[in-house]
Amino acid sequence: DTAVSQTPKYLVTQMGNDKSIKCEQNLGHDTMYWYKQDSKKFLKIMFSYNNKELIINETVPNRFSPKSPDKAHLNLHINSLELGDSAVYFCASSLPGQLNSPLHFGNGTRLTVT
Amino acid sequence: AQTVTQSQPEMSVQEAETVTLSCTYDTSESDYYLFWYKQPPSRQMILVIRQEAYKQQNATENRFSVNFQKAAKSFSLKISDSQLGDAAMYFCAYRQTRGGSQGNLIFGKGTKLSVKP
């Protein structure tokens, strides 16, 4: 009965490769997010989608491209991986328009670029 | 732009005692929402407690309570009767209610809480 699930849990890859992280939520939420947690544990928004439409796009390199095939899924594709991309990536979801409701987070994907 | 500051990178508490984690924020909005999340070593992000800015009453969830001071823009978390399982990173977060980033959570840098047996 996992609410927000991400795959894979760990991802180790070499510089220059392309990789994807998948996210699915079964909460019926319309809004989904990608957050990046750096090595100092700082969490920052990357993207937000509402019902498959991009609504937040922070200053993120073009190598990062989110894709939302439907409102239950938000995948993150990363091209030409760099060492600095190593981090934990969290997917989250929430009810739209209900700002007092919390974001529900997945368990994160630890990406290591060597 | 809104900012969230957690001035205590690390804190320590004896089991069964009480600890308070500090959080201040900066905003020009009058209506907003504040949250505390817990991140144990498992990496999971767990909601601890939430507070609506328009409510004067401080939120409480079992052993967790907040001291919300709107004028001072302060939102501290008090953990009573600390347990070993409370050991984690604690993040204070501000939810944006306006503008292009509406709905986004802005996080503080976190406080690492250790609980001593």
gemmi code that builds the backbone of each chain (N, CA, C; Angstrom):
import gemmi

chains = {
    "A": [
        ("ASP", (0.823, -1.201, 0.000), (0.000, 0.000, 0.000), (0.865, 1.263, 0.000)),
        ("THR", (2.016, 1.159, -0.682), (2.942, 2.279, -0.743), (2.273, 3.480, -1.380)),
        ("ALA", (2.452, 4.672, -0.783), (1.777, 5.856, -1.271), (2.529, 6.484, -2.444)),
        ("VAL", (3.805, 6.793, -2.232), (4.650, 7.353, -3.280), (5.860, 6.428, -3.403)),
        ("SER", (6.019, 5.842, -4.555), (7.114, 4.899, -4.737), (8.049, 5.372, -5.840)),
        ("GLN", (9.328, 5.219, -5.580), (10.360, 5.604, -6.540), (11.201, 4.396, -6.862)),
        ("THR", (11.620, 4.314, -8.105), (12.575, 3.288, -8.502), (13.593, 3.884, -9.460)),
        ("PRO", (14.858, 3.487, -9.323), (15.383, 2.558, -8.310), (15.659, 3.275, -6.990)),
        ("LYS", (15.998, 2.522, -5.995), (16.347, 3.083, -4.700), (17.783, 3.614, -4.722)),
        ("TYR", (18.640, 2.896, -5.411), (20.031, 3.300, -5.587), (20.368, 3.232, -7.072)),
        ("LEU", (21.203, 4.180, -7.500), (21.604, 4.221, -8.899), (23.055, 4.670, -8.956)),
        ("VAL", (23.911, 3.794, -9.443), (25.324, 4.114, -9.592), (25.647, 4.059, -11.076)),
        ("THR", (26.260, 5.117, -11.580), (26.501, 5.193, -13.010), (27.730, 6.048, -13.276)),
        ("GLN", (28.194, 6.016, -14.500), (29.381, 6.776, -14.853), (29.025, 8.098, -15.497)),
        ("MET", (29.943, 9.009, -15.414), (29.779, 10.323, -16.060), (29.459, 10.137, -17.537)),
        ("GLY", (28.572, 10.985, -18.025), (28.225, 10.965, -19.440), (27.040, 10.093, -19.780)),
        ("ASN", (26.677, 9.197, -18.858), (25.530, 8.319, -19.123), (24.207, 9.067, -18.973)),
        ("ASP", (23.151, 8.445, -19.509), (21.784, 8.940, -19.352), (21.023, 7.954, -18.471)),
        ("LYS", (20.267, 8.490, -17.503), (19.520, 7.616, -16.604), (18.150, 8.214, -16.301)),
        ("SER", (17.247, 7.345, -15.865), (15.902, 7.789, -15.484), (15.543, 7.285, -14.103)),
        ("ILE", (14.757, 8.072, -13.405), (14.190, 7.692, -12.117), (12.667, 7.767, -12.270)),
        ("LYS", (12.002, 6.704, -11.819), (10.559, 6.664, -11.967), (9.867, 6.940, -10.646)),
        ("CYS", (8.710, 7.559, -10.731), (7.921, 7.859, -9.537), (6.449, 7.623, -9.831)),
        ("GLU", (5.801, 6.976, -8.880), (4.365, 6.705, -9.002), (3.706, 6.951, -7.659)),
        ("GLN", (2.516, 7.527, -7.685), (1.771, 7.710, -6.437), (0.357, 7.157, -6.604)),
        ("ASN", (-0.146, 6.533, -5.535), (-1.487, 5.955, -5.575), (-2.428, 6.658, -4.613)),
        ("LEU", (-2.123, 7.936, -4.348), (-2.927, 8.714, -3.401), (-4.036, 9.493, -4.085)),
        ("GLY", (-4.045, 9.472, -5.400), (-5.046, 10.247, -6.130), (-4.725, 11.732, -6.196)),
        ("HIS", (-3.490, 12.091, -5.865), (-3.076, 13.495, -5.913), (-2.881, 13.954, -7.349)),
        ("ASP", (-3.109, 15.262, -7.553), (-2.909, 15.826, -8.888), (-1.543, 16.478, -9.055)),
        ("THR", (-0.906, 16.815, -7.951), (0.348, 17.565, -8.024), (1.514, 16.690, -7.585)),
        ("MET", (2.568, 16.711, -8.385), (3.766, 15.924, -8.071), (5.012, 16.797, -8.202)),
        ("TYR", (6.039, 16.424, -7.467), (7.252, 17.238, -7.365), (8.500, 16.358, -7.479)),
        ("TRP", (9.597, 16.995, -7.884), (10.924, 16.432, -7.710), (11.750, 17.401, -6.875)),
        ("TYR", (12.365, 16.841, -5.823), (13.281, 17.586, -4.973), (14.652, 16.933, -5.034)),
        ("LYS", (15.688, 17.758, -4.867), (17.063, 17.244, -4.817), (17.621, 17.523, -3.425)),
        ("GLN", (18.195, 16.499, -2.798), (18.861, 16.668, -1.509), (20.349, 16.470, -1.707)),
        ("ASP", (21.118, 17.525, -1.462), (22.552, 17.453, -1.717), (23.285, 16.771, -0.559)),
        ("SER", (24.599, 16.743, -0.678), (25.416, 16.020, 0.308), (25.345, 16.642, 1.698)),
        ("LYS", (24.920, 17.889, 1.778), (24.754, 18.549, 3.082), (23.324, 18.452, 3.584)),
        ("LYS", (22.532, 17.632, 2.913), (21.148, 17.350, 3.314), (20.179, 18.467, 2.951)),
        ("PHE", (20.629, 19.446, 2.191), (19.745, 20.540, 1.822), (18.788, 20.096, 0.722)),
        ("LEU", (17.489, 20.338, 0.944), (16.443, 19.950, 0.012), (15.978, 21.149, -0.787)),
        ("LYS", (15.906, 20.958, -2.108), (15.457, 22.066, -2.944), (14.568, 21.547, -4.071)),
        ("ILE", (13.528, 22.313, -4.364), (12.602, 21.954, -5.434), (13.313, 22.002, -6.784)),
        ("MET", (12.968, 21.032, -7.625), (13.442, 21.071, -9.010), (12.265, 21.356, -9.945)),
        ("PHE", (11.243, 20.520, -9.849), (10.091, 20.628, -10.739), (8.815, 20.330, -9.967)),
        ("SER", (7.710, 20.858, -10.529), (6.395, 20.506, -10.031), (5.443, 20.393, -11.214)),
        ("TYR", (4.607, 19.370, -11.153), (3.591, 19.159, -12.179), (2.232, 19.117, -11.526)),
        ("ASN", (1.247, 19.715, -12.182), (-0.133, 19.592, -11.743), (-0.948, 18.992, -12.878)),
        ("ASN", (-1.456, 17.793, -12.652), (-2.273, 17.116, -13.662), (-1.557, 17.077, -15.014)),
        ("LYS", (-0.334, 16.653, -14.995), (0.531, 16.467, -16.161), (1.090, 17.770, -16.737)),
        ("GLU", (0.771, 18.908, -16.128), (1.256, 20.178, -16.661), (2.358, 20.742, -15.773)),
        ("LEU", (3.464, 21.161, -16.366), (4.579, 21.731, -15.620), (4.181, 23.070, -15.032)),
        ("ILE", (4.339, 23.228, -13.701), (3.993, 24.500, -13.069), (5.173, 25.141, -12.342)),
        ("ILE", (6.139, 24.367, -11.913), (7.348, 24.920, -11.303), (8.544, 24.318, -12.019)),
        ("ASN", (9.421, 25.191, -12.455), (10.648, 24.735, -13.095), (11.758, 25.637, -12.587)),
        ("GLU", (12.412, 25.197, -11.500), (13.471, 25.998, -10.927), (14.697, 25.967, -11.833)),
        ("THR", (15.700, 26.715, -11.443), (16.899, 26.791, -12.269), (17.624, 25.450, -12.216)),
        ("VAL", (17.299, 24.620, -13.168), (17.865, 23.282, -13.250), (18.454, 23.127, -14.651)),
        ("PRO", (19.626, 22.512, -14.763), (20.204, 22.338, -16.107), (19.243, 21.627, -17.057)),
        ("ASN", (19.357, 21.974, -18.319), (18.500, 21.360, -19.336), (18.693, 19.858, -19.449)),
        ("ARG", (19.757, 19.362, -18.868), (20.000, 17.911, -18.908), (18.941, 17.142, -18.103)),
        ("PHE", (18.246, 17.859, -17.242), (17.180, 17.245, -16.442), (15.846, 17.493, -17.135)),
        ("SER", (15.142, 16.430, -17.419), (13.840, 16.600, -18.071), (12.805, 15.717, -17.383)),
        ("PRO", (11.809, 16.356, -16.775), (10.721, 15.588, -16.175), (9.702, 15.200, -17.236)),
        ("LYS", (9.043, 14.069, -16.973), (7.979, 13.652, -17.884), (6.836, 13.074, -17.067)),
        ("SER", (5.638, 13.526, -17.369), (4.465, 13.067, -16.641), (3.484, 12.441, -17.617)),
        ("PRO", (3.503, 11.113, -17.777), (2.585, 10.468, -18.724), (1.133, 10.515, -18.265)),
        ("ASP", (0.933, 10.568, -16.970), (-0.397, 10.740, -16.403), (-0.224, 11.315, -15.007)),
        ("LYS", (-1.321, 11.676, -14.373), (-1.166, 12.436, -13.119), (-0.652, 11.579, -11.967)),
        ("ALA", (-0.570, 10.272, -12.151), (-0.049, 9.405, -11.096), (1.447, 9.145, -11.233)),
        ("HIS", (2.030, 9.602, -12.314), (3.440, 9.316, -12.579), (4.205, 10.590, -12.927)),
        ("LEU", (5.406, 10.697, -12.370), (6.311, 11.783, -12.761), (7.717, 11.215, -12.761)),
        ("ASN", (8.266, 11.064, -13.957), (9.596, 10.488, -14.101), (10.610, 11.593, -14.325)),
        ("LEU", (11.853, 11.281, -13.972), (12.932, 12.254, -14.140), (14.023, 11.622, -14.982)),
        ("HIS", (14.302, 12.248, -16.109), (15.352, 11.755, -16.985), (16.535, 12.713, -16.936)),
        ("ILE", (17.717, 12.150, -16.806), (18.917, 12.980, -16.718), (19.889, 12.560, -17.823)),
        ("ASN", (20.250, 13.510, -18.656), (21.209, 13.257, -19.739), (22.616, 13.656, -19.315)),
        ("SER", (23.583, 13.012, -19.929), (24.998, 13.406, -19.759), (25.344, 13.665, -18.300)),
        ("LEU", (25.189, 12.662, -17.490), (25.377, 12.816, -16.045), (26.751, 13.354, -15.695)),
        ("GLU", (26.762, 14.220, -14.683), (28.003, 14.825, -14.188), (28.199, 14.449, -12.713)),
        ("LEU", (29.448, 14.597, -12.253), (29.750, 14.260, -10.860), (28.848, 15.032, -9.892)),
        ("GLY", (28.577, 16.295, -10.225), (27.774, 17.142, -9.348), (26.311, 16.759, -9.269)),
        ("ASP", (25.896, 15.819, -10.098), (24.514, 15.353, -10.047), (24.306, 14.336, -8.929)),
        ("SER", (25.399, 13.871, -8.352), (25.287, 12.914, -7.247), (24.516, 13.547, -6.102)),
        ("ALA", (23.447, 12.893, -5.693), (22.539, 13.436, -4.674), (21.455, 12.399, -4.422)),
        ("VAL", (20.565, 12.748, -3.493), (19.348, 11.956, -3.311), (18.192, 12.734, -3.934)),
        ("TYR", (17.447, 12.075, -4.780), (16.321, 12.713, -5.463), (15.021, 12.172, -4.877)),
        ("PHE", (14.169, 13.101, -4.462), (12.892, 12.730, -3.861), (11.750, 13.147, -4.761)),
        ("CYS", (10.833, 12.231, -4.927), (9.564, 12.527, -5.559), (8.544, 12.775, -4.441)),
        ("ALA", (7.581, 13.640, -4.691), (6.550, 13.916, -3.700), (5.241, 14.220, -4.419)),
        ("SER", (4.159, 14.129, -3.679), (2.859, 14.480, -4.258), (2.010, 15.184, -3.219)),
        ("SER", (1.006, 15.907, -3.681), (0.093, 16.602, -2.780), (-1.218, 16.874, -3.496)),
        ("LEU", (-2.207, 17.231, -2.683), (-3.488, 17.633, -3.244), (-3.352, 19.049, -3.790)),
        ("PRO", (-3.883, 19.321, -4.950), (-3.771, 20.681, -5.487), (-4.699, 21.633, -4.752)),
        ("GLY", (-4.217, 22.842, -4.553), (-5.064, 23.872, -3.972), (-5.280, 23.766, -2.486)),
        ("GLN", (-4.847, 22.687, -1.879), (-5.012, 22.534, -0.432), (-3.646, 22.669, 0.216)),
        ("LEU", (-3.247, 23.910, 0.415), (-1.878, 24.171, 0.830), (-1.607, 23.799, 2.276)),
        ("ASN", (-2.665, 23.522, 3.040), (-2.429, 23.056, 4.406), (-2.170, 21.557, 4.446)),
        ("SER", (-2.376, 20.892, 3.327), (-2.106, 19.451, 3.305), (-0.624, 19.239, 2.994)),
        ("PRO", (-0.035, 18.227, 3.615), (1.415, 18.053, 3.472), (1.789, 17.438, 2.129)),
        ("LEU", (3.056, 17.549, 1.788), (3.603, 16.775, 0.694), (3.925, 15.379, 1.224)),
        ("HIS", (3.598, 14.384, 0.407), (3.938, 12.999, 0.730), (5.143, 12.622, -0.119)),
        ("PHE", (6.190, 12.185, 0.547), (7.447, 11.918, -0.147), (7.652, 10.430, -0.386)),
        ("GLY", (8.319, 10.134, -1.506), (8.842, 8.803, -1.715), (10.086, 8.615, -0.858)),
        ("ASN", (10.679, 7.432, -0.928), (11.832, 7.126, -0.084), (13.160, 7.575, -0.670)),
        ("GLY", (13.098, 8.236, -1.807), (14.309, 8.802, -2.369), (15.096, 7.817, -3.228)),
        ("THR", (15.834, 8.375, -4.161), (16.759, 7.605, -5.007), (18.140, 8.222, -4.829)),
        ("ARG", (19.061, 7.401, -4.334), (20.434, 7.899, -4.174), (21.182, 7.667, -5.479)),
        ("LEU", (21.524, 8.771, -6.132), (22.264, 8.705, -7.393), (23.730, 8.997, -7.128)),
        ("THR", (24.585, 8.097, -7.566), (26.025, 8.278, -7.436), (26.629, 8.249, -8.828)),
        ("VAL", (27.296, 9.332, -9.179), (27.939, 9.421, -10.493), (29.451, 9.315, -10.285)),
        ("THR", (30.062, 8.348, -10.958), (31.509, 8.134, -10.783), (32.298, 8.532, -12.035)),
    ],
    "B": [
        ("ALA", (12.045, 36.965, -1.528), (11.856, 35.523, -1.535), (11.868, 35.007, -0.097)),
        ("GLN", (11.057, 33.986, 0.110), (10.996, 33.415, 1.448), (12.244, 32.606, 1.753)),
        ("THR", (12.649, 32.649, 3.014), (13.778, 31.850, 3.474), (13.416, 31.206, 4.799)),
        ("VAL", (14.036, 30.090, 5.082), (13.834, 29.355, 6.328), (15.199, 29.098, 6.951)),
        ("THR", (15.335, 29.430, 8.226), (16.623, 29.293, 8.902), (16.497, 28.393, 10.126)),
        ("GLN", (17.310, 27.389, 10.158), (17.437, 26.534, 11.345), (18.846, 26.758, 11.874)),
        ("SER", (18.955, 27.400, 13.008), (20.254, 27.873, 13.490), (21.049, 26.815, 14.241)),
        ("GLN", (20.442, 25.666, 14.493), (21.113, 24.608, 15.251), (21.416, 23.438, 14.324)),
        ("PRO", (22.645, 23.310, 13.828), (22.950, 22.181, 12.947), (22.796, 20.836, 13.664)),
        ("GLU", (23.138, 20.824, 14.961), (23.046, 19.581, 15.726), (22.522, 19.875, 17.126)),
        ("MET", (21.741, 18.919, 17.637), (21.250, 19.005, 19.010), (21.313, 17.615, 19.619)),
        ("SER", (21.380, 17.605, 20.939), (21.422, 16.334, 21.645), (20.479, 16.397, 22.834)),
        ("VAL", (19.817, 15.286, 23.131), (18.889, 15.251, 24.263), (18.993, 13.893, 24.936)),
        ("GLN", (18.780, 13.901, 26.231), (18.761, 12.650, 26.983), (17.381, 12.020, 26.811)),
        ("GLU", (17.381, 10.710, 26.701), (16.116, 9.985, 26.603), (15.187, 10.406, 27.727)),
        ("ALA", (13.907, 10.592, 27.390), (12.836, 10.973, 28.321), (12.804, 12.469, 28.627)),
        ("GLU", (13.790, 13.208, 28.171), (13.776, 14.641, 28.424), (13.160, 15.390, 27.233)),
        ("THR", (13.120, 16.712, 27.384), (12.484, 17.565, 26.387), (13.531, 18.374, 25.638)),
        ("VAL", (13.298, 18.548, 24.343), (14.223, 19.335, 23.519), (13.409, 20.237, 22.600)),
        ("THR", (13.963, 21.405, 22.314), (13.301, 22.348, 21.410), (14.221, 22.682, 20.244)),
        ("LEU", (13.692, 22.519, 19.054), (14.434, 22.831, 17.835), (13.922, 24.158, 17.278)),
        ("SER", (14.835, 25.018, 16.898), (14.467, 26.367, 16.476), (14.294, 26.470, 14.966)),
        ("CYS", (13.399, 27.369, 14.585), (13.191, 27.663, 13.166), (12.660, 29.077, 13.040)),
        ("THR", (13.276, 29.852, 12.184), (12.739, 31.166, 11.851), (12.604, 31.252, 10.342)),
        ("TYR", (11.744, 32.144, 9.898), (11.500, 32.260, 8.462), (11.278, 33.718, 8.124)),
        ("ASP", (11.404, 34.003, 6.875), (11.217, 35.362, 6.404), (10.197, 35.343, 5.275)),
        ("THR", (9.163, 36.156, 5.401), (8.142, 36.226, 4.369), (7.407, 37.547, 4.475)),
        ("SER", (6.831, 37.976, 3.372), (5.983, 39.154, 3.370), (4.511, 38.764, 3.268)),
        ("GLU", (4.262, 37.450, 3.189), (2.892, 36.984, 3.096), (2.251, 36.960, 4.483)),
        ("SER", (0.932, 37.049, 4.516), (0.220, 36.988, 5.793), (-0.404, 35.618, 6.015)),
        ("ASP", (-0.601, 34.901, 4.924), (-1.222, 33.588, 5.019), (-0.271, 32.551, 4.433)),
        ("TYR", (0.056, 31.558, 5.226), (1.015, 30.534, 4.759), (0.906, 29.327, 5.683)),
        ("TYR", (1.693, 28.326, 5.388), (1.655, 27.084, 6.152), (3.076, 26.657, 6.477)),
        ("LEU", (3.212, 26.101, 7.659), (4.527, 25.674, 8.140), (4.477, 24.205, 8.533)),
        ("PHE", (5.581, 23.536, 8.308), (5.644, 22.102, 8.581), (6.985, 21.754, 9.236)),
        ("TRP", (6.961, 20.689, 10.000), (8.185, 20.030, 10.433), (8.166, 18.615, 9.868)),
        ("TYR", (9.287, 18.259, 9.225), (9.470, 16.908, 8.721), (10.643, 16.271, 9.451)),
        ("LYS", (10.554, 14.970, 9.604), (11.615, 14.180, 10.221), (12.209, 13.267, 9.157)),
        ("GLN", (13.546, 13.187, 9.130), (14.209, 12.273, 8.208), (15.165, 11.378, 8.999)),
        ("PRO", (14.747, 10.165, 9.315), (15.636, 9.219, 10.007), (16.692, 8.701, 9.048)),
        ("PRO", (17.633, 7.902, 9.534), (18.684, 7.359, 8.654), (18.132, 6.569, 7.465)),
        ("SER", (16.911, 6.087, 7.566), (16.295, 5.373, 6.445), (16.028, 6.288, 5.252)),
        ("ARG", (16.146, 7.590, 5.457), (16.025, 8.585, 4.388), (14.574, 9.007, 4.132)),
        ("GLN", (13.648, 8.312, 4.722), (12.238, 8.641, 4.523), (11.933, 10.028, 5.072)),
        ("MET", (11.079, 10.770, 4.397), (10.646, 12.084, 4.879), (9.266, 11.907, 5.520)),
        ("ILE", (9.199, 12.155, 6.816), (7.986, 11.885, 7.580), (7.442, 13.177, 8.145)),
        ("LEU", (6.184, 13.462, 7.889), (5.563, 14.648, 8.451), (5.431, 14.497, 9.955)),
        ("VAL", (5.875, 15.508, 10.684), (5.761, 15.501, 12.134), (4.561, 16.325, 12.578)),
        ("ILE", (4.467, 17.548, 12.058), (3.429, 18.453, 12.517), (3.281, 19.597, 11.523)),
        ("ARG", (2.099, 20.199, 11.481), (1.866, 21.326, 10.584), (1.140, 22.445, 11.339)),
        ("GLN", (1.279, 23.662, 10.808), (0.658, 24.831, 11.430), (0.164, 25.784, 10.348)),
        ("GLU", (-1.095, 26.208, 10.477), (-1.606, 27.237, 9.570), (-1.344, 28.599, 10.198)),
        ("ALA", (-0.857, 29.542, 9.420), (-0.460, 30.843, 9.970), (-1.639, 31.614, 10.534)),
        ("TYR", (-2.848, 31.359, 10.041), (-4.009, 32.112, 10.507), (-4.521, 31.589, 11.844)),
        ("LYS", (-4.008, 30.438, 12.267), (-4.429, 29.875, 13.560), (-3.490, 30.338, 14.655)),
        ("GLN", (-4.063, 30.905, 15.697), (-3.231, 31.357, 16.816), (-2.823, 30.198, 17.711)),
        ("GLN", (-3.667, 29.170, 17.743), (-3.382, 28.044, 18.615), (-2.224, 27.222, 18.072)),
        ("ASN", (-1.310, 26.873, 18.949), (-0.168, 26.067, 18.547), (-0.583, 24.623, 18.293)),
        ("ALA", (-0.071, 24.055, 17.205), (-0.392, 22.674, 16.863), (0.297, 21.698, 17.813)),
        ("THR", (-0.371, 20.589, 18.050), (0.160, 19.531, 18.919), (-0.154, 18.183, 18.297)),
        ("GLU", (0.832, 17.293, 18.318), (0.654, 15.917, 17.863), (1.374, 15.008, 18.845)),
        ("ASN", (0.616, 14.490, 19.796), (1.181, 13.585, 20.800), (2.346, 14.272, 21.534)),
        ("ARG", (3.556, 13.738, 21.396), (4.699, 14.311, 22.132), (5.312, 15.526, 21.431)),
        ("PHE", (4.790, 15.853, 20.273), (5.348, 16.940, 19.480), (4.419, 18.148, 19.531)),
        ("SER", (4.992, 19.310, 19.765), (4.205, 20.538, 19.757), (5.065, 21.652, 19.179)),
        ("VAL", (4.393, 22.707, 18.743), (5.138, 23.838, 18.196), (4.858, 25.078, 19.035)),
        ("ASN", (5.800, 25.997, 18.959), (5.615, 27.334, 19.506), (5.674, 28.280, 18.311)),
        ("PHE", (4.493, 28.679, 17.849), (4.385, 29.509, 16.656), (4.216, 30.960, 17.076)),
        ("GLN", (5.173, 31.775, 16.740), (5.150, 33.198, 17.046), (5.148, 33.956, 15.722)),
        ("LYS", (3.943, 34.329, 15.259), (3.826, 34.889, 13.911), (4.557, 36.217, 13.762)),
        ("ALA", (4.437, 37.065, 14.765), (5.073, 38.379, 14.666), (6.598, 38.244, 14.614)),
        ("ALA", (7.108, 37.305, 15.350), (8.552, 37.073, 15.378), (8.999, 36.166, 14.244)),
        ("LYS", (8.062, 35.610, 13.495), (8.346, 34.665, 12.399), (9.200, 33.513, 12.909)),
        ("SER", (8.679, 32.909, 13.965), (9.383, 31.812, 14.620), (8.454, 30.609, 14.729)),
        ("PHE", (9.017, 29.428, 14.535), (8.217, 28.203, 14.500), (9.065, 27.076, 15.086)),
        ("SER", (9.166, 27.003, 16.391), (10.029, 26.003, 17.018), (9.253, 24.724, 17.309)),
        ("LEU", (9.976, 23.634, 17.340), (9.401, 22.308, 17.584), (9.873, 21.801, 18.932)),
        ("LYS", (8.923, 21.414, 19.777), (9.257, 20.837, 21.070), (8.923, 19.361, 21.066)),
        ("ILE", (9.917, 18.569, 21.457), (9.716, 17.126, 21.562), (9.797, 16.769, 23.046)),
        ("SER", (8.723, 16.255, 23.570), (8.664, 15.869, 24.980), (8.912, 14.378, 25.135)),
        ("ASP", (9.424, 13.995, 26.299), (9.646, 12.573, 26.586), (10.394, 11.916, 25.417)),
        ("SER", (11.537, 12.461, 25.077), (12.283, 12.012, 23.898), (12.558, 10.513, 23.935)),
        ("GLN", (12.438, 9.901, 22.772), (12.687, 8.470, 22.629), (13.819, 8.246, 21.642)),
        ("LEU", (14.430, 7.073, 21.750), (15.562, 6.766, 20.866), (15.160, 6.883, 19.397)),
        ("GLY", (13.920, 6.545, 19.107), (13.437, 6.612, 17.730), (13.242, 8.023, 17.209)),
        ("ASP", (13.393, 9.012, 18.083), (13.278, 10.398, 17.630), (14.562, 10.896, 16.983)),
        ("ALA", (15.635, 10.131, 17.126), (16.910, 10.525, 16.535), (16.772, 10.584, 15.019)),
        ("ALA", (17.050, 11.762, 14.451), (16.841, 11.983, 13.020), (17.273, 13.396, 12.672)),
        ("MET", (17.222, 13.699, 11.367), (17.304, 15.089, 10.900), (15.896, 15.652, 10.927)),
        ("TYR", (15.773, 16.868, 11.406), (14.476, 17.533, 11.426), (14.541, 18.773, 10.542)),
        ("PHE", (13.577, 18.851, 9.638), (13.528, 19.962, 8.707), (12.284, 20.802, 8.954)),
        ("CYS", (12.502, 22.085, 9.040), (11.414, 23.054, 9.089), (11.125, 23.473, 7.643)),
        ("ALA", (9.865, 23.643, 7.298), (9.531, 23.979, 5.919), (8.386, 24.977, 5.860)),
        ("TYR", (8.485, 25.876, 4.906), (7.493, 26.918, 4.650), (6.836, 26.613, 3.313)),
        ("ARG", (5.508, 26.645, 3.287), (4.828, 26.357, 2.032), (4.383, 27.650, 1.369)),
        ("GLN", (4.847, 27.849, 0.150), (4.508, 29.055, -0.588), (3.038, 29.018, -1.005)),
        ("THR", (2.365, 30.153, -0.845), (0.940, 30.209, -1.173), (0.646, 31.091, -2.373)),
        ("ARG", (1.635, 31.799, -2.839), (1.392, 32.717, -3.959), (2.494, 32.598, -4.998)),
        ("GLY", (2.197, 33.144, -6.151), (3.210, 33.240, -7.185), (3.383, 31.959, -7.967)),
        ("GLY", (4.370, 31.990, -8.836), (4.597, 30.866, -9.730), (5.027, 29.595, -9.035)),
        ("SER", (5.524, 29.718, -7.827), (5.973, 28.527, -7.090), (4.990, 28.153, -5.992)),
        ("GLN", (3.748, 28.517, -6.185), (2.730, 28.196, -5.187), (2.688, 26.690, -4.934)),
        ("GLY", (2.666, 26.351, -3.659), (2.621, 24.940, -3.283), (3.977, 24.361, -2.945)),
        ("ASN", (5.026, 25.027, -3.374), (6.376, 24.531, -3.117), (6.711, 24.633, -1.631)),
        ("LEU", (7.471, 23.659, -1.134), (8.008, 23.705, 0.218), (9.424, 24.254, 0.168)),
        ("ILE", (9.675, 25.277, 0.983), (11.037, 25.782, 1.151), (11.547, 25.252, 2.473)),
        ("PHE", (12.667, 24.542, 2.419), (13.204, 23.872, 3.597), (14.335, 24.653, 4.247)),
        ("GLY", (14.439, 24.513, 5.560), (15.643, 24.924, 6.263), (16.728, 23.888, 6.046)),
        ("LYS", (17.914, 24.147, 6.573), (19.040, 23.244, 6.351), (19.036, 22.038, 7.269)),
        ("GLY", (18.124, 22.026, 8.208), (17.963, 20.850, 9.046), (18.733, 20.918, 10.352)),
        ("THR", (18.219, 20.189, 11.334), (18.887, 20.008, 12.625), (18.999, 18.518, 12.888)),
        ("LYS", (20.203, 18.062, 13.123), (20.407, 16.645, 13.419), (20.245, 16.424, 14.913)),
        ("LEU", (19.250, 15.643, 15.287), (18.960, 15.380, 16.693), (19.488, 14.011, 17.090)),
        ("SER", (20.282, 13.995, 18.143), (20.752, 12.738, 18.734), (20.046, 12.532, 20.064)),
        ("VAL", (19.698, 11.294, 20.362), (19.044, 10.970, 21.621), (19.952, 10.009, 22.385)),
        ("LYS", (20.328, 10.400, 23.573), (21.238, 9.584, 24.381), (20.450, 8.700, 25.339)),
        ("PRO", (20.804, 7.420, 25.381), (20.073, 6.511, 26.285), (20.454, 6.745, 27.748)),
    ],
}
model = gemmi.Model(1)
for chain_id, residues in chains.items():
    chain = gemmi.Chain(chain_id)
    for i, (resn, *xyz) in enumerate(residues, 1):
        res = gemmi.Residue()
        res.name, res.seqid = resn, gemmi.SeqId(i, " ")
        for name, pos in zip(("N", "CA", "C"), xyz):
            atom = gemmi.Atom()
            atom.name, atom.element = name, gemmi.Element(name[0])
            atom.pos, atom.b_iso = gemmi.Position(*pos), 0.0
            res.add_atom(atom)
        chain.add_residue(res)
    model.add_chain(chain)
structure = gemmi.Structure()
structure.add_model(model)
structure.setup_entities()
